[in-house]
Amino acid sequence: MKKSVEKRSLKRFPSDIAIEYYLWKPLFWKKLFTGKIMNVSERGMFISTNTPSFPIDSLLEIYIPLNNNVLFIPAKDNTIVWRSLSSDNSCDGIGVELSNPPWEFKELVEGLRSASNT
């Protein structure tokens, strides 16, 4: 049996965090969507969602509920690196890479890392 090789440079940790995010294209449109962060790494996340298809160069503002606050990740600090399209051409998942993760996000990842090691 062949062993699968992990292609990611950073380990991902499972999560189940309901979020809101804006997809937008400057000067054209901005729309609020909901999703669920299914896994995270120190530099990114996979968001399960259900949206119409959108241009891959769209910007994404992310709002993550964290304790009694909301962690905001601005569009300038992340890149949509891929999207998963379903058979009806809607988007059902977004891979996001963070260029400048805030320290609160790093703490979130560390908490999920600790939880996955127990």
C-alpha positions in Angstrom: 0.0 0.0 0.0 1.4 3.4 -1.0 1.7 6.0 1.7 0.2 9.4 0.8 2.6 12.3 0.9 1.5 15.6 2.5 2.2 18.4 0.0 1.5 21.3 2.4 4.5 23.1 3.9 2.5 23.7 7.2 0.5 21.3 9.1 -3.3 21.9 9.2 -5.5 21.5 12.2 -9.2 20.6 12.1 -11.6 23.3 13.2 -15.3 23.9 13.1 -15.7 27.7 13.3 -18.7 29.5 11.8 -17.7 32.8 10.2 -18.9 35.6 8.0 -16.9 37.1 5.2 -17.2 39.6 2.4 -16.3 38.8 -1.1 -15.7 41.9 -3.1 -14.2 43.3 -6.2 -13.3 47.0 -5.7 -15.6 49.4 -7.5 -17.9 46.6 -8.6 -19.5 44.7 -5.8 -19.3 43.5 -2.2 -21.5 40.8 -0.7 -21.6 39.2 2.7 -21.5 35.4 2.9 -21.3 32.8 5.7 -19.0 29.8 5.9 -17.2 27.4 8.2 -13.5 27.2 8.7 -12.8 23.5 8.4 -9.1 23.6 9.0 -6.3 26.1 9.6 -2.5 26.4 9.5 -0.3 29.2 10.6 -0.6 30.8 7.2 -4.0 29.9 5.9 -7.4 28.2 6.1 -10.0 26.2 4.2 -13.5 27.7 4.3 -16.4 25.5 3.4 -19.1 27.8 1.9 -21.8 28.0 -0.7 -21.5 31.0 -3.0 -22.1 31.8 -6.6 -19.0 31.4 -8.7 -16.7 34.5 -8.3 -13.5 35.8 -10.0 -10.4 34.2 -8.4 -8.9 37.7 -8.0 -11.8 38.8 -5.7 -10.8 40.1 -2.3 -12.0 38.5 0.9 -12.6 40.2 4.3 -12.9 37.6 7.1 -14.7 38.0 10.4 -14.0 35.2 13.0 -15.8 35.1 16.3 -13.2 34.7 19.0 -14.2 34.7 22.7 -16.2 37.9 23.2 -14.6 39.7 20.2 -14.5 39.3 16.4 -11.1 38.8 14.7 -11.0 40.8 11.5 -8.6 39.8 8.7 -8.6 42.5 6.1 -8.5 41.7 2.4 -5.1 43.2 2.0 -3.7 40.4 4.2 -5.0 37.4 2.5 -5.1 35.8 -1.0 -7.7 33.3 -2.3 -5.4 30.7 -3.7 -8.0 28.3 -5.0 -11.7 27.5 -5.0 -13.7 24.4 -5.3 -16.6 24.4 -7.7 -19.5 22.0 -7.6 -21.3 20.6 -10.6 -23.7 23.6 -10.9 -20.6 25.9 -11.0 -21.2 27.3 -7.6 -18.3 27.6 -5.1 -18.3 25.2 -2.2 -14.9 25.9 -0.7 -12.2 28.5 -0.6 -8.5 28.0 0.1 -7.1 31.2 1.7 -3.4 32.1 2.3 -2.6 34.7 4.9 0.3 37.0 4.1 0.3 38.8 7.4 -1.7 36.7 10.0 -2.6 38.7 13.1 -1.4 37.5 16.4 -4.9 36.5 17.5 -5.1 34.2 14.5 -1.8 32.6 15.5 -3.2 32.1 19.0 -6.3 30.4 17.5 -4.1 28.0 15.5 -2.0 27.3 18.6 -5.2 26.4 20.6 -6.4 24.1 17.8 -2.9 22.5 17.6 -3.0 21.8 21.4 -6.6 20.4 21.2 -5.6 18.0 18.3 -2.6 16.7 20.4 -4.9 15.6 23.3 
